[in-house]
Amino acid sequence: MSSLGRRSKKVYGKIASLDDLKQWVTDFGAGLGVDVETFSSNYQGAILEFIHESAERVDAYIINPAGLTTVGEGVRHALEDTGLPVMEVHFSNISANAGAARGLGGGAINSSFTHTATGLSMGMRHYSYAAALTALTLGLDDQDFLGAEAD
Ligand SMILES: O=C1C[C@@](O)(C(=O)O)C[C@@H](O)[C@@H]1O
């Protein structure tokens, strides 16, 4: 994701850098009245440390597992252990066939995050984050859904 600006414009759209993405998501959250804390790293251990140290102070996670999508068991497990809602997001539609407009060039991949995620938002460029953030906000405000006390 640190190479966002060099990726296919057709799939990833006009967001030119991770900093731009973080700002866009933060601004979108502010519009919803939500504080967004952003984090990114190319190092799996750093992602694990962030999840561990943030679990007590956040309400939920939105994760784009990017290059870890098919292999990030440690990160997936750490997220599951927080007991918090987790939305998986992707710019691309990772389930699309090869050659599809917003799919990955090589065709569908199987995410190792989806089976324990609360929800999934993908194929909508950076708007996938907007969908995830909106759904999480509504869900957490709903006392019969994500806003309910954890079991
Ligand atoms: O780095 C990425 C980005 C991605 O997660 C997306 O946002 O579409 C899709 C992944 O397959 C890829 O490795």
The ligand as a MOL file (V3000), in Angstrom:
LIG
                    3D

  0  0  0     0  0            999 V3000
M  V30 BEGIN CTAB
M  V30 COUNTS 13 13 0 0 0
M  V30 BEGIN ATOM
M  V30 1 O -2.1330 -4.6550 -1.7550 0
M  V30 2 C -3.2080 -5.0650 -2.1580 0
M  V30 3 C -4.3710 -4.1720 -2.1630 0
M  V30 4 C -5.7100 -4.8470 -1.9580 0
M  V30 5 O -5.8700 -5.1760 -0.5880 0
M  V30 6 C -6.8190 -3.8340 -2.3320 0
M  V30 7 O -6.9840 -2.8710 -1.5800 0
M  V30 8 O -7.4640 -3.9830 -3.3640 0
M  V30 9 C -5.8160 -6.1300 -2.7700 0
M  V30 10 C -4.6650 -7.0720 -2.4200 0
M  V30 11 O -4.7590 -8.2710 -3.1760 0
M  V30 12 C -3.3430 -6.4110 -2.7500 0
M  V30 13 O -2.2670 -7.2480 -2.3560 0
M  V30 END ATOM
M  V30 BEGIN BOND
M  V30 1 2 1 2
M  V30 2 1 2 3
M  V30 3 1 2 12
M  V30 4 1 3 4
M  V30 5 1 4 5
M  V30 6 1 4 6
M  V30 7 1 4 9
M  V30 8 2 6 7
M  V30 9 1 6 8
M  V30 10 1 9 10
M  V30 11 1 10 11
M  V30 12 1 10 12
M  V30 13 1 12 13
M  V30 END BOND
M  V30 END CTAB
M  END
